[in-house]
Amino acid sequence: MIKKILVASDGSKHAFRAAEKALEMTKQLGEGVSVTLCHIVSKPISRGELIHSKFDVKSLLENEAHQALIRIELLFRNENVPFNLHVAMGEAAEEIIQKANMENYDLVIVGSRGLNKLKELVIGSVSREVAHGAWCPVMIVK
């Protein structure tokens, strides 16, 4: 039974479609299903950003996540479907896999392509790495 869904998003159109699928499944599965929207910041934080934020890294990461996920957050709020937000800094696939495995998610939903097309060509896509590394089923949405 699916009770915990992790939706990984970078703000791309494929990630938005993945979130739409997660929302649809959550509504079908009914009460008791929790959804976590996961955004991984992979670019380093600049010195200026750190100083401006008074060295509040957590707020910086959350602000970036809200900017990237604003459409997805609105999608869930408009349907009155609660969600949690997880933000981390690092390599996207590694962080998503760690979150899914360590917190025993039942399903990970990711978009088939993200914002970084060049990186996908050179070293492989995040979705493929997550599908191979996660202990739970992974749904890749086109």
VENJO-V699097 format. One record per pair of residues at least 12 apart in sequence whose C-alpha atoms are under 10 Angstrom apart, sorted by sequence separation. I is the first residue (numbers start at 1). J is the second residue. D is the distance in Angstrom with one decimal. If there is no record, write none. Layout:
BEGIN
i->I j->J d->D
i->I j->J d->D
END
This chain:
BEGIN
i->7 j->19 d->6.4
i->23 j->35 d->8.6
i->45 j->57 d->8.4
i->73 j->85 d->9.3
i->96 j->108 d->8.7
i->113 j->125 d->7.1
i->114 j->126 d->7.9
i->127 j->139 d->8.9
i->128 j->140 d->8.5
i->6 j->19 d->9.7
i->7 j->20 d->10.0
i->22 j->35 d->8.0
i->86 j->99 d->9.0
i->112 j->125 d->8.1
i->113 j->126 d->7.9
i->114 j->127 d->8.6
i->127 j->140 d->6.7
i->7 j->21 d->9.6
i->22 j->36 d->10.0
i->96 j->110 d->9.8
i->112 j->126 d->8.4
i->113 j->127 d->7.3
i->127 j->141 d->9.3
i->7 j->22 d->7.1
i->22 j->37 d->9.9
i->45 j->60 d->8.4
i->111 j->126 d->9.1
i->112 j->127 d->6.0
i->113 j->128 d->9.7
i->6 j->22 d->8.6
i->7 j->23 d->9.7
i->19 j->35 d->9.9
i->45 j->61 d->8.9
i->69 j->85 d->9.7
i->110 j->126 d->8.7
i->111 j->127 d->6.9
i->112 j->128 d->8.3
i->5 j->22 d->7.6
i->110 j->127 d->6.2
i->5 j->23 d->9.9
i->19 j->37 d->8.4
i->109 j->127 d->8.9
i->110 j->128 d->9.6
i->66 j->85 d->9.1
i->108 j->127 d->9.8
i->5 j->25 d->9.5
i->41 j->61 d->7.0
i->65 j->85 d->8.5
i->110 j->130 d->8.6
i->5 j->26 d->8.4
i->40 j->61 d->8.6
i->41 j->62 d->9.6
i->65 j->86 d->8.7
i->66 j->87 d->9.6
i->109 j->130 d->9.6
i->110 j->131 d->9.3
i->4 j->26 d->9.5
i->39 j->61 d->9.0
i->65 j->87 d->6.7
i->108 j->130 d->8.5
i->109 j->131 d->9.7
i->2 j->25 d->9.5
i->3 j->26 d->9.0
i->39 j->62 d->9.0
i->41 j->64 d->7.7
i->62 j->85 d->8.6
i->64 j->87 d->9.0
i->65 j->88 d->9.3
i->108 j->131 d->8.6
i->2 j->26 d->9.1
i->40 j->64 d->9.5
i->41 j->65 d->7.8
i->62 j->86 d->8.5
i->63 j->87 d->9.7
i->39 j->64 d->8.8
i->40 j->65 d->7.8
i->61 j->86 d->9.8
i->62 j->87 d->6.4
i->3 j->29 d->8.4
i->39 j->65 d->5.9
i->61 j->87 d->6.5
i->62 j->88 d->8.9
i->108 j->134 d->8.1
i->2 j->29 d->7.8
i->3 j->30 d->9.6
i->38 j->65 d->8.5
i->39 j->66 d->9.0
i->41 j->68 d->9.9
i->61 j->88 d->7.2
i->107 j->134 d->9.2
i->108 j->135 d->9.7
i->112 j->139 d->9.2
i->113 j->140 d->9.1
i->1 j->29 d->9.1
i->3 j->31 d->9.0
i->4 j->32 d->8.7
i->5 j->33 d->7.5
i->6 j->34 d->8.6
i->7 j->35 d->7.2
i->8 j->36 d->8.3
i->9 j->37 d->7.1
i->10 j->38 d->8.5
i->11 j->39 d->8.5
i->37 j->65 d->9.5
i->61 j->89 d->7.7
i->107 j->135 d->9.2
i->108 j->136 d->7.2
i->109 j->137 d->8.7
i->110 j->138 d->7.5
i->111 j->139 d->8.3
i->112 j->140 d->5.4
i->113 j->141 d->8.7
i->3 j->32 d->6.4
i->4 j->33 d->5.8
i->5 j->34 d->6.2
i->6 j->35 d->5.9
i->7 j->36 d->6.0
i->8 j->37 d->6.0
i->9 j->38 d->6.0
i->10 j->39 d->6.0
i->39 j->68 d->8.1
i->58 j->87 d->8.5
i->97 j->126 d->10.0
i->105 j->134 d->9.3
i->106 j->135 d->8.8
i->107 j->136 d->5.8
i->108 j->137 d->6.5
i->109 j->138 d->5.8
i->110 j->139 d->6.3
i->111 j->140 d->5.5
i->112 j->141 d->5.4
i->113 j->142 d->7.6
i->2 j->32 d->9.2
i->3 j->33 d->4.4
i->4 j->34 d->5.0
i->5 j->35 d->4.9
i->6 j->36 d->4.9
i->7 j->37 d->4.9
i->8 j->38 d->4.6
i->9 j->39 d->5.4
i->10 j->40 d->7.2
i->39 j->69 d->7.9
i->58 j->88 d->8.9
i->96 j->126 d->9.1
i->100 j->130 d->9.3
i->104 j->134 d->9.8
i->105 j->135 d->8.7
i->106 j->136 d->5.7
i->107 j->137 d->5.2
i->108 j->138 d->4.7
i->109 j->139 d->4.7
i->110 j->140 d->5.1
i->111 j->141 d->4.8
i->112 j->142 d->5.2
i->2 j->33 d->7.1
i->3 j->34 d->6.1
i->4 j->35 d->6.1
i->5 j->36 d->6.3
i->6 j->37 d->6.2
i->7 j->38 d->5.8
i->8 j->39 d->6.1
i->9 j->40 d->7.9
i->10 j->41 d->8.5
i->38 j->69 d->9.2
i->58 j->89 d->9.9
i->96 j->127 d->9.7
i->104 j->135 d->8.3
i->105 j->136 d->6.7
i->106 j->137 d->6.9
i->107 j->138 d->5.8
i->108 j->139 d->6.2
i->109 j->140 d->6.0
i->110 j->141 d->6.2
i->111 j->142 d->6.1
i->1 j->33 d->9.7
i->2 j->34 d->9.2
i->3 j->35 d->8.5
i->4 j->36 d->7.9
i->5 j->37 d->8.6
i->6 j->38 d->6.8
i->7 j->39 d->8.7
i->8 j->40 d->8.2
i->37 j->69 d->8.4
i->57 j->89 d->9.9
i->93 j->125 d->8.5
i->94 j->126 d->8.7
i->97 j->129 d->8.4
i->98 j->130 d->9.6
i->101 j->133 d->8.7
i->102 j->134 d->9.8
i->104 j->136 d->7.8
i->105 j->137 d->9.0
i->106 j->138 d->8.9
i->107 j->139 d->7.4
i->108 j->140 d->8.5
i->109 j->141 d->7.3
i->110 j->142 d->9.0
i->92 j->125 d->9.9
i->93 j->126 d->5.1
i->96 j->129 d->9.6
i->97 j->130 d->5.8
i->100 j->133 d->9.5
i->101 j->134 d->6.1
i->102 j->135 d->9.6
i->92 j->126 d->6.7
i->93 j->127 d->7.4
i->96 j->130 d->7.0
i->97 j->131 d->8.7
i->100 j->134 d->6.5
i->101 j->135 d->6.0
i->37 j->72 d->8.6
i->91 j->126 d->9.1
i->92 j->127 d->9.5
i->93 j->128 d->8.7
i->94 j->129 d->8.2
i->95 j->130 d->9.4
i->97 j->132 d->9.1
i->98 j->133 d->8.8
i->99 j->134 d->9.2
i->100 j->135 d->7.6
i->101 j->136 d->7.5
i->37 j->73 d->8.5
i->93 j->129 d->6.0
i->94 j->130 d->7.7
i->97 j->133 d->6.0
i->98 j->134 d->7.9
i->100 j->136 d->7.6
i->92 j->129 d->9.5
i->93 j->130 d->5.6
i->96 j->133 d->9.3
i->97 j->134 d->5.2
i->98 j->135 d->9.8
i->92 j->130 d->9.0
i->93 j->131 d->9.4
i->96 j->134 d->8.3
i->97 j->135 d->8.2
i->100 j->138 d->9.9
i->94 j->133 d->8.4
i->97 j->136 d->9.6
i->93 j->133 d->8.5
i->94 j->134 d->9.6
i->35 j->76 d->9.8
i->93 j->134 d->9.5
i->45 j->89 d->9.5
i->44 j->89 d->8.4
i->35 j->81 d->8.6
i->36 j->82 d->9.0
i->37 j->83 d->6.8
i->38 j->84 d->8.5
i->39 j->85 d->7.9
i->40 j->86 d->8.3
i->41 j->87 d->7.4
i->42 j->88 d->8.6
i->43 j->89 d->8.0
i->44 j->90 d->8.8
i->34 j->81 d->9.2
i->35 j->82 d->7.3
i->36 j->83 d->5.5
i->37 j->84 d->6.1
i->38 j->85 d->6.0
i->39 j->86 d->6.4
i->40 j->87 d->5.7
i->41 j->88 d->6.2
i->42 j->89 d->5.8
i->43 j->90 d->8.0
i->33 j->81 d->9.8
i->34 j->82 d->7.6
i->35 j->83 d->5.0
i->36 j->84 d->4.5
i->37 j->85 d->4.9
i->38 j->86 d->4.7
i->39 j->87 d->5.1
i->40 j->88 d->5.0
i->41 j->89 d->4.7
i->42 j->90 d->5.0
i->43 j->91 d->9.2
i->23 j->72 d->9.6
i->33 j->82 d->9.5
i->34 j->83 d->6.7
i->35 j->84 d->6.3
i->36 j->85 d->5.6
i->37 j->86 d->6.1
i->38 j->87 d->5.9
i->39 j->88 d->6.8
i->40 j->89 d->5.5
i->41 j->90 d->6.3
i->42 j->91 d->5.8
i->19 j->69 d->9.9
i->31 j->81 d->9.8
i->33 j->83 d->9.7
i->34 j->84 d->7.9
i->35 j->85 d->8.7
i->36 j->86 d->6.7
i->37 j->87 d->8.5
i->38 j->88 d->8.1
i->39 j->89 d->8.6
i->40 j->90 d->6.6
i->41 j->91 d->7.9
i->42 j->92 d->6.8
i->40 j->91 d->7.3
i->41 j->92 d->7.5
i->19 j->71 d->9.7
i->20 j->72 d->8.0
i->23 j->75 d->8.3
i->27 j->79 d->9.1
i->40 j->92 d->5.4
i->16 j->69 d->8.5
i->19 j->72 d->6.5
i->23 j->76 d->6.9
i->39 j->92 d->8.1
i->40 j->93 d->8.8
i->11 j->65 d->8.7
i->15 j->69 d->9.3
i->18 j->72 d->9.7
i->19 j->73 d->9.3
i->22 j->76 d->9.6
i->27 j->81 d->7.9
i->38 j->92 d->9.7
i->40 j->94 d->9.7
i->41 j->95 d->9.9
i->10 j->65 d->8.4
i->11 j->66 d->9.6
i->16 j->71 d->7.7
i->17 j->72 d->9.3
i->20 j->75 d->7.8
i->26 j->81 d->8.1
i->40 j->95 d->7.2
i->9 j->65 d->9.1
i->11 j->67 d->8.4
i->12 j->68 d->8.3
i->16 j->72 d->6.3
i->19 j->75 d->8.4
i->20 j->76 d->8.7
i->23 j->79 d->8.4
i->26 j->82 d->9.9
i->39 j->95 d->9.3
i->40 j->96 d->7.9
i->11 j->68 d->4.7
i->12 j->69 d->9.1
i->15 j->72 d->8.8
i->19 j->76 d->8.6
i->38 j->95 d->9.3
i->39 j->96 d->8.6
i->10 j->68 d->6.4
i->11 j->69 d->5.5
i->23 j->81 d->7.6
i->38 j->96 d->7.5
i->9 j->68 d->8.1
i->10 j->69 d->7.4
i->11 j->70 d->8.3
i->16 j->75 d->9.3
i->23 j->82 d->10.0
i->9 j->69 d->7.3
i->11 j->71 d->8.2
i->23 j->83 d->10.0
i->11 j->72 d->8.1
i->38 j->99 d->8.9
i->9 j->72 d->8.9
i->36 j->105 d->9.6
i->35 j->105 d->9.6
i->34 j->105 d->9.6
i->35 j->107 d->9.8
i->36 j->108 d->9.6
i->37 j->109 d->9.7
i->38 j->110 d->9.9
i->35 j->108 d->9.9
i->7 j->83 d->10.0
i->6 j->83 d->9.9
i->5 j->83 d->9.8
i->6 j->84 d->9.4
i->7 j->85 d->9.7
i->8 j->86 d->9.3
i->6 j->85 d->9.8
i->7 j->86 d->9.8
i->6 j->86 d->9.4
i->10 j->92 d->9.0
i->9 j->92 d->9.5
i->8 j->92 d->8.8
i->8 j->93 d->9.4
i->22 j->107 d->9.6
i->22 j->108 d->9.2
i->8 j->95 d->10.0
i->9 j->96 d->9.9
i->22 j->109 d->6.9
i->8 j->96 d->7.0
i->21 j->109 d->8.2
i->22 j->110 d->9.4
i->7 j->96 d->9.2
i->21 j->110 d->9.7
i->6 j->96 d->8.5
i->18 j->108 d->9.8
i->19 j->109 d->7.6
i->18 j->109 d->6.1
i->19 j->110 d->8.0
i->17 j->109 d->9.9
i->18 j->110 d->5.6
i->19 j->111 d->8.4
i->6 j->99 d->8.5
i->7 j->100 d->9.9
i->17 j->110 d->8.8
i->18 j->111 d->5.2
i->6 j->100 d->7.0
i->15 j->109 d->8.8
i->16 j->110 d->9.2
i->17 j->111 d->6.9
i->18 j->112 d->8.5
i->5 j->100 d->8.9
i->15 j->110 d->6.2
i->16 j->111 d->7.5
i->17 j->112 d->9.5
i->4 j->100 d->9.5
i->14 j->110 d->8.0
i->15 j->111 d->4.4
i->6 j->103 d->10.0
i->14 j->111 d->4.5
i->15 j->112 d->7.7
i->6 j->104 d->10.0
i->13 j->111 d->8.1
i->14 j->112 d->6.1
i->15 j->113 d->7.7
i->4 j->103 d->9.2
i->5 j->104 d->9.7
i->6 j->105 d->6.6
i->12 j->111 d->8.1
i->13 j->112 d->9.7
i->14 j->113 d->6.0
i->15 j->114 d->7.0
i->4 j->104 d->7.9
i->5 j->105 d->6.0
i->6 j->106 d->8.1
i->7 j->107 d->8.5
i->8 j->108 d->7.4
i->9 j->109 d->8.9
i->10 j->110 d->9.5
i->11 j->111 d->9.8
i->12 j->112 d->9.9
i->13 j->113 d->8.5
i->14 j->114 d->6.7
i->15 j->115 d->9.3
i->4 j->105 d->5.0
i->5 j->106 d->6.1
i->6 j->107 d->6.3
i->7 j->108 d->5.9
i->8 j->109 d->6.4
i->9 j->110 d->6.8
i->10 j->111 d->8.9
i->12 j->113 d->7.8
i->13 j->114 d->7.9
i->14 j->115 d->9.0
i->3 j->105 d->7.9
i->4 j->106 d->5.3
i->5 j->107 d->5.0
i->6 j->108 d->4.7
i->7 j->109 d->4.9
i->8 j->110 d->5.3
i->9 j->111 d->7.4
i->12 j->114 d->5.6
i->13 j->115 d->8.6
i->2 j->105 d->8.5
i->3 j->106 d->6.4
i->4 j->107 d->6.7
i->5 j->108 d->5.8
i->6 j->109 d->6.2
i->7 j->110 d->6.1
i->8 j->111 d->7.8
i->10 j->113 d->9.6
i->11 j->114 d->7.9
i->12 j->115 d->5.6
i->2 j->106 d->5.5
i->3 j->107 d->8.5
i->4 j->108 d->8.7
i->5 j->109 d->7.4
i->6 j->110 d->8.6
i->7 j->111 d->9.0
i->10 j->114 d->6.5
i->11 j->115 d->7.6
i->12 j->116 d->9.4
i->1 j->106 d->7.8
i->2 j->107 d->7.0
i->9 j->114 d->8.2
i->10 j->115 d->6.9
i->1 j->107 d->10.0
i->9 j->115 d->9.9
i->10 j->116 d->9.4
i->22 j->139 d->9.5
i->8 j->126 d->9.8
i->21 j->139 d->9.4
i->8 j->127 d->9.2
i->22 j->141 d->9.9
i->21 j->141 d->7.8
i->18 j->139 d->8.4
i->20 j->141 d->9.6
i->8 j->130 d->9.9
i->18 j->140 d->7.4
i->19 j->141 d->9.0
i->17 j->140 d->9.9
i->18 j->141 d->5.3
i->17 j->141 d->6.7
i->18 j->142 d->7.7
i->15 j->140 d->9.5
i->16 j->141 d->9.4
i->17 j->142 d->7.2
i->14 j->140 d->9.3
i->15 j->141 d->7.8
i->16 j->142 d->9.9
i->14 j->141 d->6.8
i->15 j->142 d->8.6
i->14 j->142 d->5.9
i->13 j->142 d->9.2
i->7 j->138 d->9.9
i->6 j->138 d->9.4
i->7 j->139 d->9.6
i->5 j->138 d->9.9
END
